[in-house]
Amino acid sequence: QVQLVESGGGLVQPGGSLRLSCAASGFTFSIVAMRWYRQSPGKERELVATISAAGGTTHYADSVKGRFTISRDNTKNTVHLQMNSLKPEDTAKYYCNAPLYNRDYWGQGTQVTVSA
């Protein structure tokens, strides 16, 4: 079955960096575009970044453009989100997403907290 397992979250000071990872299994990873979302308490889930199946095309939310980088390794079935210059407003639970078979699959999420 489809599984997405996120890791790499934690507590970081403003201006710091974190690298999130998502390990995927149960489907042909190399033909599926992948996404990172985030959600803070009381807010809707927000699309943060998207990467095409081959990795050649990426898109970012305006709020993270220039600070976050999405990448993937199709030999290891993983997708990453490198987050630099973190701000308190980046605090959220971050989710890996795979659009498959006319539905969305989600991981369990990893918490990122940016605080001094």
Buried (B, 14 or more C-beta within 10 A) or exposed (E): EBEBBBBBBEEBEEEBEBBBBBBBEEBEBEEBBBBBBBBBEEEEBBEBBBBEBEBEEBBBBEEBEEBBBBBBEBEEBBBBBBBBEBBEEBBBBBBBBBEBEEEEBBBEBBEBBBEE
